[in-house]
Amino acid sequence: MKTAVLYNSQLEKYSFGKGHPFGGDRFSVFFKFFKTRFCPYKDQLELIQPEPADDKMLELVHSRHYIQTIRSASGGKIVADIYRYASQDNLNPLTGYIPSGIEEGAKAIVGISLSSAELVAENRFEKAIGIGGGMHHAKPKFAEGFCFYNDIAICARRLKQKYNLERILILDTDAHAGNGTMEIFYNDPQVLFIDIHQDPRTIYPGTGFISEIGEGQGEGFTVNLPLSPGAGNQAYKYLFEEIIFPLGREFAPQAIIRYGGSDPHYLDTLTNLGLTLDGFKMIGEQVRIMSRELTADKSIDLLLSGYNLSVLPYAWSALIAGLLDLNIDLSGLKEESAPALDSGLSQARDMAGQLRKYLKKHWKCMNRN
């Protein structure tokens, strides 16, 4: 069966302007690279251009007033109390306003992620790769961390609402903790949210500690895996083997949504998690193995983050190569200064040991020394 690859040129409207680390050119840079490097496998891929999401879908997570405010501000209206709805980093640094037209790009992102989830849920494709998904900092009534609409949360809510799914595994491999997604599902036992990210004491948004495990009925269903700067490939592999796979097997998800882009790469300009291209391919491979074992080979994969455009197309492609088991040509990116592969392994082991203490009363697989 072919893999669906979802893309919409409207993504390029999702840009914060000159001087901001997030530009819409990331999408065209990747797509140009993708068309060249994946050409040998074009018969295995089907390119799909979905429609932007409508307000009904946005309102699965966001308030109507918030949506209308962001839309008006993106359309040029001056919103005097804009900081009630968006943080400083979500404004154009040159104008101090919500970037013109960015809300249209945000709806395109949500449309791509929603369509990716629906294509898999309806068995039209085993795997779907959404270019542009992963706005994990957005909250129901507040935009931050370069994110306006939380497409991941909208996807999960849609899968629960339309397809009656009761167990959804969300795996966040972005270098920053997904504070918006975590907050939305913090009380929800139907969503197992697992988040690998850089130590929150060293990076935005300052959340994602191992003690944050959910509350109420959702206690134990939020799992944060903070890693020290420069952690490296082996630390990630260890966490897949010792934490993510055991939890996944016990939870038995009906769907897996993974998201995250190139920012864990050691050459990224905003983060420092020490991954190389081999590490990104390994993440894709682990998700492929997990989806095959737990969900009959179905997965939803979303790509968005990364702040070094020289690295981004290579790392995104490495993730896809691992996910689809393809031998993609990834030559061209020099990684001579890569950190030691096991630089953060000891910290990962210690962190996992402490995490088990918080989770052991909720999960049988966490009852080990």
N, C-alpha and C positions, 0 to 999 in steps of 0.2 A: 504494500500500500504506500502511496506517496505521502510525503510530509507537506503540510500546509505552511507556507511562509507568508505572513501577512505584513503588508506595507502600504502606506498611503503618503503621497508627496505633501499632504497637508501637515505632516509632522514637522516640516521645516519652519512652520510658523511658531513652533514651540522654541522660542529663542528669547533670551533676556537682553540682547544688545551687546555692543562692544564694551569690553572691560569686565564682562561677566563670564565666569568659567563655563556656563552652560549656553552653548550656541546651537541653533538648529542645523548648522552645517554638519554636525556629527552624523546625521541620518544619511545625507547624500554621500558623505565620505565613506561610510560603511557600505551603502548599497552599491556604489561603484566598485568597491573591492569585492563585494559578494558576487556580483555578476561575473567577474573575471575568475576568481578562485574556485567558485562552485560550478563553473561551466561544465566540467566533466560529469557532473551528477545532476544536470538539469532535468533529466528524465525521471528522477526520483523526487523532484520537488514541484510543487504547484504554487505559483505566486497568486495571491488573492489580495484585492484592494477593498476592504470593508468600508461601510459608511460610518461617519462619526456617530458617537452615542447621542441619544436624545435626552431630554430632561428627565423623562421617566426612569431611565437607567441611572442617571447621575443621582437621582433622589433615593436610590437604594442605600446610599451612604450619606449624601450631603443634603443640607437643608435647602429649601427652595430660595429662601432669602439670600443665603450665601452664594448660590449659583447665579442668581440675578445680579448680585453686587459685583462678582468677579467678571461677569459678562459685560456689564456696563462699564466697568473700569478698563477692561481690555478694549472696549469700543471707543474709548477716548473721554468718557465722562470722569470728571474730577470727583473722587470720593473723599470727602474731608477727613473721615475717620477710618481711612484705609487700613491703619495698623490694628484695627479690631478684626480684620479679615485676612491680613497677610503680613508676614515678617519682612524686614528690610531686605533680606537676601532674595526675596521673590519680586523685587522691583528692579527696573532698569537702572543701573548705577549712574547713568548720565542724566536721566530725567527725574528720577525719584518716583516714577509712576509704574503701574502695572504695564508691562510691555504691550504695545499695540498688536492686536490679533492673536495673542498667545492663548486665549481661551478657545479659539477654534482649533489650535494645535492640541490643546488638552483634550478636547472632545474626540479628536482623531485618535489619540492614544487610547482613550477608554474604548472606543469602537474597535480598535485592533485587538485589545486584550479580551473584550467580551466575545468577539467573533472567534478568537482562538479557543476560548473555553467551550463555546457552544459547538464548534465543529468537532471537538473531541467528545463532548458529552453525547452528541447525536450519532457517534460512530461513523461520521463521514471521513475522519482521519484518525489515525492512531496518535499522531503527534502534531502539534501546532506550535510554530515559533512566531511570536509577535514582536516585530521590530518596534521598539519604543515603549514597551510596558514596564512598569515598576516604580510608580510614583508613591513610594512607601512612607513619605513624611507627611502627606496631606491628611488633615483631620476633618471631621464632618463639617466644622464651621471655621476652619482656619487653614491658610496656606503657608507652608514653610519648607525650607530645605529644597528649593527649586521645584516644589510639587504643588499643584492646585487641586486635582481630582485624584482620589486614591483608586486607581483602576484595579489594583489587586483585590481590595476589599469589595469593590463593586462586582468583580468576577465571582468571588466566593459567595456573596449574597445571591447572585443570579443563579449559581449552581444549586444552591439550597432551595431557592424559591421555585424555579422553573423545572428543575430535574430531580428535586426531592433528595439531593445528596445529604447525608448525615455525618460524613467524616471526610474532611478536606485537609490535606497536608499542604501548608504553605512553607516553602523553604526560601529564605532570604539570604543570598550570598553577596549582596552589596556590602561594600566596606563599612558603610555607616549603618547603625542600628535603625531598624524600621519602626520608629516610634509611633507613627500614625497608624500603621497596620496593627501593631501590638495593642494600642489603646482601643481600637475598634473591636477587637476580638478578645479582650482581656477577661471577659466573663463568659466566653462561649466555649463549651466543651465539644462542639462539633467541628471546631477548627484547631488543629495542632499547628501552632506557629513556631517554627524553628529558625533562629536568626544567628548566622555567623558574622561577626563584625569586629572591627578594631576596638580595643579597650575604651569604654566610654569616658574614662578619665583623661584620655588623650585627644579626643576628637568629638565633633558635633555628632549627634544632638545631646550627648551626656546621659543617655538612657541605655538600657540593655545590659544591666548587671545580672549575675546569675541568680540573685535573690528575687528578681522580678519574674514570677512564675504564673501569673494570673491570679484571679480572685473569685470568690463565690463558686458557682458551678464550673467556672473555667480555671480554677486553681490546678496547676500542673500541666496545663495545655499551652502555656507560653514557655519556651525554652530558649534562653539566651546563651550564646557561646562566644564570649568576648576573648579576643586574642591580642597578645602583645604586639607592638609595632615590629614589622619584619618577620612575622611568624613563619611564613614559608609553606611550601607545598606539603611537606610531611605532616605538619600540624593539621591542615585541612583533611588529609587522608585519614589521619588518626580519628578525628571527630566523626567522620562518616562511618568508620568501622565500629567505633565504640559507643557513640551516642545516637547518631541520626538513623542508622539502619535498625538498631534494636528498638528504638521508639517507633519507627515506621512500621515494623513488623507487628508490634503489639497494638498499635492504633488501627492498622489495617485500613488505610485510606481508600476512598472510592475515586479520588482525583488528587493529583499532585500538581501544584503550581510552583515553579521555581522562577525566581527573577534575580537580576543583578547583572552588571556589565563588567567593565574592565578596571574599575577603580581599585580592586585588591592587587593589581600589578605593581611591582616594586618601582616602576618608573612613573606611576601616576603622580600628578602634581598636588592633589589634596589629601591623599591618604598614604599609608605605608604598611602594607600587609605582606609584602615580600613574595607574592606569587609570580611565577614565570608562565609562559605559554603552556608548558607541560602541566602546570597546576590547573589552568583553566580547562584544558582538555580532560584532565582527571575529574574535575567537577562534573562535566558533561557525561563522562563515562559512568560515574557513580549514580547520577540521576537516571541514566538509561537502564542500568542494572536494577535500580530500585523500582522504577516504573514497570519494568518487565516482571519482576517478582511480585509486586503488590497490586498493580492495577491493570494487568493484562496488556502491558507494553504501552499504556497511554500516558501522555504527559503534555503539560502546557508550559512553554518556556518563553520568558519575556526578557528582552534586552534593552537596557537604557543607559546605565551609568558609565562613567569614565571621563577623565578630564585631561588626558594626554591624547590628542587626536592621532598622533603617530602610532600609539599602542592600540587604541580602541578597535580598529577593524580586525587586527590580528587576534586580540583576546576574544572578541565576540565570535569570530570564526572558529577559534579553538574550542569554545564552549559548544558550538553547533557540531563541530567535527566529533567531539566526544559523545554528544547526545545521539547522533545518528550513525556513529561508527564509520565515519568517512575519512579517507586518507587525503586531507586537504593540504595543499601546498601553503605552508606558513612561513616560507623563507622571506627574508628581507628585514626583519626586526632584529637588531643587534642586542644581544643579552649577555655580553661579556662580563658585565658588572653584577650579575645576579648574586643574591645573597646565598649563604649556605642553605642547603635543602632542609636541614633539620634544626635550623636556628631557633624555632619556637616550639619544638616538639615537647620539651620538658615542661614549659609553661602550660601547654595544652593539656598535658596529662594531669598536672596539678589542678587546673581549672575544672577539668571533667570530674575529678575526684570530689571536689567541693560541690559541684553541681548535683552529683548523685545524692548528696545528703538532703538537698532541697526536694528532690524528685522521688525519692525511694518510696514514700508513702503513697504515691500516685501511680507508679509504674513498677511492675514486677521486674522488668529488665534492668532497673536502676539499683536493685538490691544486690550490690556486689561491692567489694572493697577496691 
